[in-house]
Amino acid sequence: MLRLRLTNTRSFLRLAMLVPVVLIAVFLWGCAGPVEQGQEAPPETQPETPQEVDSGEPYTIAELSERVGGATAYIEASRGGIPFAFGSGFVIQPEGVVVTNFHVLEGSDGAHVELNGGRYDVVSVLAASEKWDLAVLKIDGGNLNALPLGVGVNVVRVGEEVMAVGNPEGLEGTVSSGIVSALRFDEEMGIDLIQTTTPISKGSSGGPLLNMWGEVIGVNTYTYVRGQNLNFAVPVDQIHLLLEQVGSGETVAAVFGDGRGTERAYEHQVGELAVVLQWEGDLDLDLEIWSDEFEYLGAVFDLGDSPDIGRGDQGEEWFVFREYPETSVSREYDLPRDFSRGRFVVSPFFFGPETEQTVQAVLTVIFPDGSTQQLQQELSYLPPYDQWFAVLIDVDRNDAEVLDAFADGSESATTGFYEHRAGDLAVVLEWAGDVDLDLEIWSDEYDYLGAAFDLGDSPDIGHGDDGEEWFVFREYPETDVSHGWDFSRGRFVVSPFFFGPETEETVLAVLTVILPDGSRQRLQQELSYLPPYDQWFALLIDVDSNRVEILDFFDD
């Protein structure tokens, strides 16, 4: 079962420092969707007119936009060859030297830069500072259009007009203008930041902030969401300082990779309540954390201090239930940091492309006194998902409860969960793929009654890379959507159907009937939106006798 990492959205809250009042800030990194592959880099050509600083009249926004366009970049971060985030950057030397924010590439082991119609590999990291949130990269391109660097923050004037360029929400080459609002000292970075009114959004991180003479005066880094046009840039002074430290270069993985190249195993300390996921095989598993109301909180490598070490023939990740200090990731994502109290659901998930491989996984709960509770299972990316385990951790009571069934939904929809209760007669539909399936209910005379998410209490969670919906045969109260139906007696036909536009994709779906005593009957089929429909399945459910009949043919 796949769940895109939190790092696929890199759009969450970053807690700010006192600046002088306590505000909440958002880093502008990443995208919430698939990253399109660009074209290969074209042959090197003569660069556009170099951006020499004109001591005469300042440019207009339109003139400046034309001059800087060829030097601003779209940066794609990847892990294990899989793109997971993007940001912005800009060329400062024609030989292929590019500046961006450190957090744009954080957690990556590879990166590409799309620039002026070409696509280039990041071949090395020349200099980087996590504290200043800056990185200087070398790409495999040359003869490029470059932006001139300004002198420093000491010549920046409050009230002067400025322009920002970046890729907000993946919209490449977006230009916005505003003024310098203030210069504010950042206690964590130990430098003055440039506060501006230039509108920027997630994905703009790493883009240039320019004065009207075309000089880079800063690097757009984050914005405060609890306010209007409160945006901040790291000043150009820090770029100058990094350029003094340029060496022969290191790999992207060595500088930005999870664990920074170190693979640490968890060592239990007395008093800690922890979960440890271990597996064998060359697939990559991760741990995700949910609230006890099944609100997705994040992956442990974002929430805690476990590195992602799932590269190779085995892996291990862990999470300790305690309060964590603020980090660049937690600030950016508005992630919870206090896990020292409350109840949380923990579940493993696959990271990476769809696969038919299975993996042997062990999830161990380690209690403060060192005692353990362990679950072991062979996990599959594809449905059915009832082999997936999840554990409800009660931190206050130091207690762990194994959940009966668990399926994670998408980040863009309400999370779904069905846990069978004795006495329930239920049907559960599960599928793998980025299409949306739903359950529909008919009378035994084939009168259409409605979809399960309208008739019952299953959320519609089919807008991700997998999904689950269910229906329990009981009496439901009247709602705004339905007049109230009594499914506690009678005979009904249940069938899956596609929701959404026509598609040629197929999807692997499993329909499971769970009888009141917990026994199960299951149908599995690869379904198509297009005819013929004889591969579509339907079940006739007799609620009074708890009998299930597979219908020979059904065309919805």
VEXSEMI-93336 format. One record per residue (C-alpha): x, y, z. Coordinates in steps of 0.2 Angstrom, whole numbers, plus 5000, padded with zeros to 4 digits. Layout:
<<X,Y,Z>>;
...
***
This chain:
<<5000,5000,5000>>;
<<5008,5016,4995>>;
<<5006,5033,5003>>;
<<5016,5048,4996>>;
<<5027,5055,5009>>;
<<5024,5071,5017>>;
<<5039,5077,5009>>;
<<5028,5076,4992>>;
<<5019,5092,4999>>;
<<5032,5102,5007>>;
<<5020,5116,5010>>;
<<5017,5116,5029>>;
<<5020,5128,5043>>;
<<5037,5134,5049>>;
<<5037,5141,5067>>;
<<5046,5157,5067>>;
<<5058,5165,5079>>;
<<5055,5180,5089>>;
<<5057,5194,5076>>;
<<5051,5204,5088>>;
<<5034,5196,5090>>;
<<5031,5178,5090>>;
<<5023,5174,5073>>;
<<5021,5158,5063>>;
<<5031,5155,5046>>;
<<5029,5144,5031>>;
<<5043,5138,5021>>;
<<5039,5138,5003>>;
<<5047,5122,4997>>;
<<5040,5108,4987>>;
<<5025,5102,4977>>;
<<5009,5092,4981>>;
<<5008,5082,4965>>;
<<5019,5072,4952>>;
<<5034,5081,4945>>;
<<5034,5080,4926>>;
<<5050,5075,4918>>;
<<5059,5088,4908>>;
<<5068,5087,4892>>;
<<5086,5083,4890>>;
<<5098,5098,4890>>;
<<5101,5105,4873>>;
<<5118,5108,4866>>;
<<5127,5123,4874>>;
<<5123,5139,4865>>;
<<5129,5157,4867>>;
<<5121,5164,4883>>;
<<5108,5178,4882>>;
<<5114,5196,4885>>;
<<5124,5196,4902>>;
<<5115,5205,4916>>;
<<5127,5219,4919>>;
<<5122,5231,4932>>;
<<5117,5248,4924>>;
<<5121,5263,4935>>;
<<5108,5273,4926>>;
<<5089,5273,4928>>;
<<5081,5257,4936>>;
<<5072,5245,4926>>;
<<5053,5243,4926>>;
<<5046,5227,4932>>;
<<5042,5222,4914>>;
<<5060,5226,4908>>;
<<5068,5217,4923>>;
<<5057,5201,4920>>;
<<5063,5200,4902>>;
<<5082,5201,4908>>;
<<5081,5188,4922>>;
<<5070,5175,4914>>;
<<5084,5164,4907>>;
<<5094,5164,4924>>;
<<5080,5158,4935>>;
<<5078,5139,4938>>;
<<5066,5125,4943>>;
<<5074,5113,4954>>;
<<5068,5095,4956>>;
<<5073,5085,4971>>;
<<5073,5066,4971>>;
<<5076,5051,4982>>;
<<5080,5034,4975>>;
<<5077,5041,4958>>;
<<5059,5046,4963>>;
<<5055,5065,4962>>;
<<5047,5071,4978>>;
<<5049,5090,4979>>;
<<5053,5105,4969>>;
<<5059,5123,4972>>;
<<5067,5138,4964>>;
<<5085,5143,4961>>;
<<5095,5155,4950>>;
<<5112,5155,4941>>;
<<5126,5166,4948>>;
<<5140,5161,4937>>;
<<5139,5156,4918>>;
<<5149,5140,4921>>;
<<5134,5132,4929>>;
<<5134,5138,4948>>;
<<5116,5139,4955>>;
<<5110,5145,4972>>;
<<5095,5139,4981>>;
<<5088,5136,4998>>;
<<5095,5121,5008>>;
<<5078,5115,5013>>;
<<5073,5113,4994>>;
<<5085,5098,4993>>;
<<5084,5092,5011>>;
<<5081,5073,5012>>;
<<5086,5071,4993>>;
<<5100,5060,4986>>;
<<5099,5068,4968>>;
<<5093,5083,4959>>;
<<5090,5091,4942>>;
<<5088,5109,4937>>;
<<5077,5115,4923>>;
<<5084,5131,4915>>;
<<5079,5141,4900>>;
<<5072,5125,4891>>;
<<5086,5113,4896>>;
<<5087,5100,4910>>;
<<5104,5098,4919>>;
<<5110,5086,4933>>;
<<5117,5093,4949>>;
<<5134,5086,4949>>;
<<5140,5092,4965>>;
<<5137,5104,4980>>;
<<5150,5117,4981>>;
<<5145,5124,4998>>;
<<5130,5123,5009>>;
<<5123,5130,5026>>;
<<5109,5123,5035>>;
<<5109,5137,5047>>;
<<5107,5150,5034>>;
<<5096,5139,5023>>;
<<5107,5141,5008>>;
<<5116,5129,4995>>;
<<5128,5133,4981>>;
<<5126,5119,4967>>;
<<5136,5115,4952>>;
<<5126,5108,4937>>;
<<5132,5100,4921>>;
<<5129,5115,4910>>;
<<5139,5130,4905>>;
<<5138,5146,4895>>;
<<5123,5151,4905>>;
<<5114,5168,4908>>;
<<5119,5173,4926>>;
<<5112,5186,4938>>;
<<5124,5199,4946>>;
<<5125,5198,4965>>;
<<5122,5214,4975>>;
<<5134,5221,4988>>;
<<5125,5217,5004>>;
<<5110,5220,5016>>;
<<5119,5236,5022>>;
<<5114,5245,5006>>;
<<5096,5238,5005>>;
<<5083,5252,5009>>;
<<5067,5250,5018>>;
<<5053,5255,5005>>;
<<5063,5252,4990>>;
<<5054,5242,4976>>;
<<5059,5224,4973>>;
<<5055,5209,4962>>;
<<5054,5190,4966>>;
<<5055,5176,4953>>;
<<5051,5158,4957>>;
<<5040,5143,4954>>;
<<5025,5144,4966>>;
<<5014,5128,4966>>;
<<5025,5123,4951>>;
<<5020,5138,4940>>;
<<5037,5141,4933>>;
<<5045,5158,4930>>;
<<5031,5168,4941>>;
<<5036,5186,4944>>;
<<5029,5196,4959>>;
<<5034,5214,4965>>;
<<5033,5223,4981>>;
<<5044,5233,4993>>;
<<5056,5230,5007>>;
<<5045,5231,5022>>;
<<5059,5230,5035>>;
<<5076,5222,5040>>;
<<5073,5210,5055>>;
<<5086,5201,5065>>;
<<5083,5182,5065>>;
<<5090,5174,5081>>;
<<5091,5156,5074>>;
<<5101,5161,5059>>;
<<5110,5175,5067>>;
<<5108,5187,5053>>;
<<5096,5201,5047>>;
<<5083,5195,5035>>;
<<5074,5205,5022>>;
<<5056,5207,5025>>;
<<5046,5211,5009>>;
<<5028,5212,5002>>;
<<5032,5202,4986>>;
<<5019,5189,4986>>;
<<5027,5171,4986>>;
<<5020,5154,4989>>;
<<5026,5136,4992>>;
<<5038,5132,4978>>;
<<5046,5149,4977>>;
<<5059,5144,4990>>;
<<5077,5147,4983>>;
<<5071,5160,4970>>;
<<5080,5177,4968>>;
<<5074,5193,4976>>;
<<5080,5207,4965>>;
<<5082,5226,4966>>;
<<5076,5237,4951>>;
<<5094,5237,4944>>;
<<5093,5218,4942>>;
<<5105,5214,4957>>;
<<5101,5199,4968>>;
<<5099,5206,4986>>;
<<5092,5190,4994>>;
<<5085,5172,4992>>;
<<5066,5170,4995>>;
<<5065,5158,5009>>;
<<5048,5159,5019>>;
<<5032,5168,5022>>;
<<5021,5170,5037>>;
<<5003,5164,5035>>;
<<4996,5173,5050>>;
<<4997,5190,5042>>;
<<4997,5198,5025>>;
<<5012,5199,5013>>;
<<5025,5195,5027>>;
<<5039,5187,5017>>;
<<5057,5184,5021>>;
<<5073,5183,5011>>;
<<5090,5178,5016>>;
<<5102,5192,5011>>;
<<5115,5191,4998>>;
<<5129,5193,5011>>;
<<5127,5175,5015>>;
<<5130,5170,4997>>;
<<5146,5180,4996>>;
<<5152,5171,5012>>;
<<5147,5154,5005>>;
<<5157,5157,4989>>;
<<5172,5160,5000>>;
<<5170,5142,5007>>;
<<5168,5134,4990>>;
<<5178,5117,4989>>;
<<5179,5103,4977>>;
<<5161,5098,4980>>;
<<5152,5084,4988>>;
<<5137,5073,4982>>;
<<5119,5078,4984>>;
<<5117,5063,4995>>;
<<5131,5067,5006>>;
<<5125,5084,5010>>;
<<5106,5083,5010>>;
<<5102,5064,5011>>;
<<5092,5057,5025>>;
<<5104,5053,5040>>;
<<5118,5063,5030>>;
<<5125,5046,5025>>;
<<5125,5038,5042>>;
<<5113,5024,5046>>;
<<5109,5023,5065>>;
<<5100,5008,5073>>;
<<5088,5012,5088>>;
<<5095,5009,5105>>;
<<5081,5009,5118>>;
<<5084,5020,5134>>;
<<5075,5016,5150>>;
<<5059,5027,5151>>;
<<5056,5028,5132>>;
<<5040,5022,5124>>;
<<5045,5018,5106>>;
<<5040,5009,5090>>;
<<5053,5001,5079>>;
<<5049,4995,5061>>;
<<5062,4983,5053>>;
<<5061,4974,5037>>;
<<5071,4963,5025>>;
<<5072,4966,5006>>;
<<5077,4980,4994>>;
<<5060,4989,4995>>;
<<5058,5005,5006>>;
<<5046,5005,5020>>;
<<5042,5020,5031>>;
<<5032,5023,5047>>;
<<5018,5035,5047>>;
<<5009,5043,5062>>;
<<4991,5047,5064>>;
<<4980,5054,5078>>;
<<4968,5043,5087>>;
<<4955,5051,5076>>;
<<4964,5045,5060>>;
<<4971,5062,5055>>;
<<4987,5060,5046>>;
<<5001,5068,5055>>;
<<5017,5063,5045>>;
<<5031,5051,5043>>;
<<5043,5047,5057>>;
<<5058,5054,5047>>;
<<5049,5071,5047>>;
<<5042,5070,5064>>;
<<5056,5062,5074>>;
<<5074,5059,5073>>;
<<5075,5042,5064>>;
<<5085,5043,5047>>;
<<5077,5035,5032>>;
<<5088,5020,5030>>;
<<5078,5009,5019>>;
<<5091,5008,5005>>;
<<5099,4991,5003>>;
<<5093,4973,5008>>;
<<5086,4978,5025>>;
<<5080,4993,5034>>;
<<5075,5000,5051>>;
<<5065,5016,5056>>;
<<5059,5021,5073>>;
<<5049,5034,5083>>;
<<5050,5038,5101>>;
<<5035,5046,5109>>;
<<5042,5062,5117>>;
<<5042,5081,5114>>;
<<5054,5086,5100>>;
<<5063,5102,5097>>;
<<5059,5113,5083>>;
<<5067,5109,5066>>;
<<5066,5117,5048>>;
<<5055,5103,5043>>;
<<5043,5104,5058>>;
<<5042,5123,5056>>;
<<5039,5122,5037>>;
<<5025,5108,5039>>;
<<5017,5115,5055>>;
<<5020,5097,5062>>;
<<5016,5092,5079>>;
<<5031,5091,5091>>;
<<5024,5085,5107>>;
<<5021,5066,5107>>;
<<5023,5065,5126>>;
<<5005,5063,5129>>;
<<4989,5057,5120>>;
<<4985,5043,5108>>;
<<4992,5039,5091>>;
<<4990,5027,5077>>;
<<5006,5020,5070>>;
<<5007,5010,5053>>;
<<5020,5005,5040>>;
<<5019,5010,5022>>;
<<5028,5008,5006>>;
<<5038,5022,4998>>;
<<5042,5021,4980>>;
<<5034,5015,4963>>;
<<5020,5001,4963>>;
<<5028,4984,4964>>;
<<5021,4966,4965>>;
<<5035,4962,4978>>;
<<5031,4958,4996>>;
<<5042,4962,5011>>;
<<5043,4954,5028>>;
<<5041,4967,5041>>;
<<5041,4967,5060>>;
<<5034,4981,5070>>;
<<5040,4981,5089>>;
<<5033,4992,5103>>;
<<5046,4995,5116>>;
<<5038,5000,5133>>;
<<5047,5011,5146>>;
<<5053,4996,5156>>;
<<5060,4988,5141>>;
<<5046,4975,5138>>;
<<5040,4973,5120>>;
<<5025,4969,5110>>;
<<5029,4963,5092>>;
<<5019,4961,5076>>;
<<5026,4952,5061>>;
<<5018,4951,5044>>;
<<5022,4949,5025>>;
<<5016,4965,5017>>;
<<5011,4969,5000>>;
<<5009,4985,4990>>;
<<4993,4979,4982>>;
<<4976,4975,4990>>;
<<4969,4967,5000>>;
<<4976,4978,5014>>;
<<4969,4968,5029>>;
<<4987,4961,5031>>;
<<4993,4978,5035>>;
<<4994,4981,5053>>;
<<4992,4997,5064>>;
<<4995,5000,5082>>;
<<4985,5012,5093>>;
<<4998,5019,5106>>;
<<4991,5027,5122>>;
<<5006,5037,5128>>;
<<4998,5041,5145>>;
<<4994,5023,5149>>;
<<5010,5016,5141>>;
<<4997,5004,5132>>;
<<4997,4997,5114>>;
<<4982,4990,5105>>;
<<4983,4981,5088>>;
<<4970,4987,5076>>;
<<4959,4974,5067>>;
<<4961,4982,5050>>;
<<4968,4998,5043>>;
<<4970,5007,5026>>;
<<4977,5024,5024>>;
<<4968,5036,5012>>;
<<4975,5050,5002>>;
<<4982,5067,5008>>;
<<4969,5076,4998>>;
<<4954,5068,5006>>;
<<4947,5063,5022>>;
<<4956,5048,5029>>;
<<4946,5032,5030>>;
<<4947,5018,5042>>;
<<4936,5003,5045>>;
<<4937,4992,5060>>;
<<4925,4977,5061>>;
<<4914,4975,5076>>;
<<4906,4959,5081>>;
<<4889,4958,5075>>;
<<4892,4969,5059>>;
<<4888,4963,5042>>;
<<4899,4974,5031>>;
<<4907,4975,5014>>;
<<4924,4983,5011>>;
<<4931,4989,4994>>;
<<4950,4991,4993>>;
<<4960,4996,4978>>;
<<4978,5001,4972>>;
<<4979,5015,4959>>;
<<4976,5033,4957>>;
<<4958,5032,4951>>;
<<4943,5034,4962>>;
<<4932,5019,4965>>;
<<4916,5019,4975>>;
<<4903,5007,4981>>;
<<4885,5007,4975>>;
<<4870,4999,4983>>;
<<4855,4992,4974>>;
<<4839,4983,4979>>;
<<4838,4965,4975>>;
<<4826,4971,4961>>;
<<4840,4982,4954>>;
<<4833,4998,4960>>;
<<4848,5010,4962>>;
<<4849,5016,4980>>;
<<4865,5026,4981>>;
<<4883,5026,4984>>;
<<4890,5020,5001>>;
<<4897,5037,5005>>;
<<4880,5045,5003>>;
<<4870,5031,5012>>;
<<4882,5026,5026>>;
<<4896,5033,5035>>;
<<4911,5028,5025>>;
<<4922,5043,5019>>;
<<4926,5045,5001>>;
<<4945,5042,5002>>;
<<4949,5037,4984>>;
<<4959,5052,4978>>;
<<4977,5045,4982>>;
<<4987,5030,4977>>;
<<4976,5018,4985>>;
<<4959,5018,4994>>;
<<4946,5010,5005>>;
<<4927,5012,5006>>;
<<4915,5002,5016>>;
<<4897,4999,5020>>;
<<4889,4992,5035>>;
<<4871,4984,5034>>;
<<4862,4993,5047>>;
<<4849,5007,5050>>;
<<4855,5024,5046>>;
<<4848,5041,5052>>;
<<4842,5054,5041>>;
<<4855,5066,5034>>;
<<4856,5081,5022>>;
<<4861,5068,5009>>;
<<4849,5054,5012>>;
<<4832,5052,5019>>;
<<4837,5038,5031>>;
<<4838,5020,5025>>;
<<4835,5004,5034>>;
<<4848,4991,5029>>;
<<4846,4980,5044>>;
<<4835,4968,5035>>;
<<4832,4963,5017>>;
<<4842,4958,5001>>;
<<4854,4971,4993>>;
<<4866,4970,4978>>;
<<4883,4978,4980>>;
<<4895,4983,4966>>;
<<4910,4994,4964>>;
<<4910,5008,4951>>;
<<4922,5021,4944>>;
<<4920,5039,4950>>;
<<4927,5052,4939>>;
<<4931,5055,4920>>;
<<4933,5041,4908>>;
<<4950,5033,4908>>;
<<4959,5018,4900>>;
<<4967,5014,4916>>;
<<4963,4998,4925>>;
<<4963,4995,4944>>;
<<4966,4980,4955>>;
<<4951,4980,4967>>;
<<4946,4968,4981>>;
<<4928,4967,4988>>;
<<4927,4958,5005>>;
<<4912,4953,5014>>;
<<4914,4953,5033>>;
<<4901,4942,5042>>;
<<4895,4946,5060>>;
<<4906,4932,5067>>;
<<4921,4940,5058>>;
<<4923,4927,5044>>;
<<4926,4934,5027>>;
<<4922,4931,5009>>;
<<4933,4939,4996>>;
<<4932,4944,4977>>;
<<4947,4951,4968>>;
<<4948,4958,4951>>;
<<4956,4970,4939>>;
<<4943,4982,4934>>;
<<4942,4993,4919>>;
<<4931,5009,4916>>;
<<4928,5004,4898>>;
<<4918,4989,4891>>;
<<4916,4974,4891>>;
<<4910,4974,4909>>;
<<4909,4955,4912>>;
<<4925,4957,4923>>;
<<4915,4968,4935>>;
<<4908,4959,4950>>;
<<4893,4961,4961>>;
<<4887,4953,4977>>;
<<4869,4949,4983>>;
<<4869,4951,5001>>;
<<4855,4943,5011>>;
<<4855,4953,5028>>;
<<4842,4942,5036>>;
<<4852,4925,5034>>;
<<4869,4933,5033>>;
<<4871,4924,5016>>;
<<4882,4930,5001>>;
<<4879,4926,4983>>;
<<4891,4930,4969>>;
<<4881,4936,4954>>;
<<4886,4928,4938>>;
<<4886,4944,4928>>;
<<4883,4963,4932>>;
<<4883,4978,4921>>;
<<4882,4994,4931>>;
***
